[in-house]
Amino acid sequence: MAGGQERILKRRIASVQSTKKITRAMELIAASRIVKAQQAVQAAGPYSEHITEVVRDLGAAGGSVDSPLLAPRDEIRRVAHLVVTADRGLCGAYNSSVIRAAEGSLREQADLGRDYALVVVGRKAESYFRYRDFRLDAVFTGFTDRPTYEDARKIGREVTRGFLAGEYDMVELVYTRFLSAGSQEVVRRPLVPLEQEVVEGGDARPGAEGVGPTYEFEPSPAAILDSLLPRYVEARIYAALLNAAASEHAARQRAMKSATDNADDLIISLTRVMNRARQDAITTEIMEIVGGAEALRAGKDSDHDSADSHPRSSA
């Protein structure tokens, strides 16, 4: 019995050790990708800042603020939720936190009597909402760990098309913002319509100390602004995708490190149990040997006593 238990424990230890190798490798891969993802987030910052400045300069130079992307609807009947999750799991509570925030937003809009639309990024969000029979207006998958600007352009084209066509009255973005390797937070941000403050101010507007720089625009500022605002939406989506990718790698690195540590603890615990089982088996074998030896000795003593009590008669 003890020998059988020892074999079972050996198989369990070997299985845990194999799993530990996988989680350790995934931890190292995620840790290496965090650095690249963080650099991508930082590299996208200047573009987002400069495109915001250009939009404000165009508005200050006479660009129309009557763009459809800036005009709020008189009545909000349907709200689109752009939910950004991962294509894969094994990253702790990363996906569930985003989905929970999206569901909270859906309930809030439903309490206000508004219909919903779902534009999901990542297979985890797709499988979750599809399994629960939510309507999915658009699905984008296959790039969540390494997004490109072209991916953001496709998503931005879809949400702006739906908004301009009147299918959505408002678009809300739900994603995870990357703060540091050890800190991320789920945020909900209005995406479309854009805030009027986007086109307010700017260097092209005369300042309090005098006249600011003068720009010449070709074509007109209004035409450039109408063409640039969709790019601004794409830039915001791209920034969200980069933040989400960095957050995914950070969450996976922590989850895999925790799994590796738990595997170490489980191996130690199982090894102790196996050693005790082996010791019990050895002790049992020793007791059996000692018991057998005692039985043999007792049998020999009994034979000698029997021989002494019945001596042979001489001829």
DAJO-V196227 format. One record per pair of residues at least 12 apart in sequence whose C-alpha atoms are under 8 Angstrom apart, sorted by the first residue. I is the first residue (numbers start at 1). J is the second residue. Records with the same first field share a line. If there is no record, write none. Layout:
I: J + J
This chain:
2: 277 + 278 + 280 + 281
3: 277 + 278 + 281
5: 274 + 277
6: 274 + 277 + 278
9: 270 + 271 + 273 + 274
10: 274
12: 270
13: 267 + 270 + 271
16: 263 + 266 + 267
17: 263 + 267
19: 263
20: 259 + 260 + 263 + 264
23: 256 + 257 + 259 + 260
24: 256 + 257 + 260
26: 252 + 253 + 256
27: 252 + 253 + 254 + 255 + 256 + 257
28: 253
30: 249 + 250 + 252 + 253
31: 249 + 250 + 253
33: 246 + 249
34: 181 + 246 + 249 + 250
37: 242 + 243 + 245 + 246
38: 243 + 246
40: 242
41: 239 + 242 + 243 + 246
44: 239
45: 239
47: 235
48: 232 + 235 + 236 + 239
51: 232
52: 198 + 232
53: 202 + 203
54: 202
55: 198 + 199 + 225 + 228 + 229
56: 198 + 199 + 200 + 201 + 202 + 203
57: 199 + 201 + 202 + 203 + 204 + 205
58: 199 + 202 + 204 + 221 + 222 + 224 + 225
59: 199 + 200 + 201 + 202 + 221 + 222 + 225
60: 199 + 200 + 201 + 202 + 203 + 204 + 205
61: 204 + 205 + 215 + 221
62: 221 + 222
63: 220 + 221 + 222 + 223 + 224 + 225
64: 221 + 222 + 225
65: 196 + 199
67: 226
68: 164 + 193
69: 160 + 163 + 164 + 192 + 193 + 194 + 229 + 230
70: 192 + 193 + 194 + 195 + 196
71: 193 + 194
72: 169 + 193
73: 169 + 170
75: 169
76: 114 + 169 + 170
77: 113 + 114 + 115 + 168 + 169
78: 114 + 115 + 116 + 117 + 167 + 168 + 169 + 170
79: 109 + 114 + 115 + 116 + 117 + 168 + 169 + 170 + 171 + 172
80: 116 + 117 + 118 + 119 + 168 + 169 + 170 + 171 + 172
81: 102 + 116 + 117 + 118 + 119 + 120 + 171 + 172 + 173 + 174
82: 118 + 119 + 120 + 121 + 171 + 172 + 173 + 174
83: 98 + 99 + 102 + 118 + 119 + 120 + 121 + 125 + 173 + 174 + 175
84: 98 + 120 + 121 + 122 + 125 + 173 + 174 + 175 + 176 + 241 + 244
85: 98 + 99 + 120 + 121 + 122 + 123 + 124 + 125 + 144 + 175 + 244
86: 121 + 122 + 123 + 124 + 125 + 144 + 145 + 245 + 248
87: 122 + 123 + 124 + 141 + 142 + 143 + 144 + 145
88: 122 + 123 + 124
89: 124
90: 252 + 255 + 256
91: 248 + 249 + 251 + 252 + 253 + 254 + 255 + 256
92: 251 + 252 + 254 + 255
93: 251
94: 247 + 248 + 251
95: 124 + 125
97: 186
98: 174 + 175 + 176 + 186
99: 125
101: 174 + 186 + 188
102: 174
117: 135 + 136 + 137 + 168
118: 135 + 136 + 137 + 138
119: 136 + 137 + 138 + 139
120: 136 + 138 + 139 + 140
121: 139 + 140 + 141 + 144
122: 139 + 140 + 141 + 142 + 143 + 144
123: 141 + 142
126: 139
138: 158
140: 155
144: 241 + 244 + 245
145: 245 + 246 + 248 + 249
146: 242 + 245
147: 238 + 241 + 242 + 245
148: 238
149: 234 + 238
151: 238
152: 234 + 235 + 237 + 238 + 241
153: 234 + 238
155: 234 + 237
156: 230 + 233 + 234 + 237
157: 230 + 234
159: 171
160: 192 + 230
163: 192
170: 190 + 191 + 192 + 193
171: 190 + 191 + 192 + 193
172: 188 + 189 + 190 + 191 + 192
173: 188 + 189 + 190 + 191
174: 186 + 187 + 188 + 189
175: 187 + 188 + 240 + 241 + 244
176: 240 + 243 + 244 + 247
177: 240 + 243 + 244 + 247
178: 243 + 244 + 246 + 247
181: 247 + 250
182: 250
184: 247
191: 233 + 236
192: 233
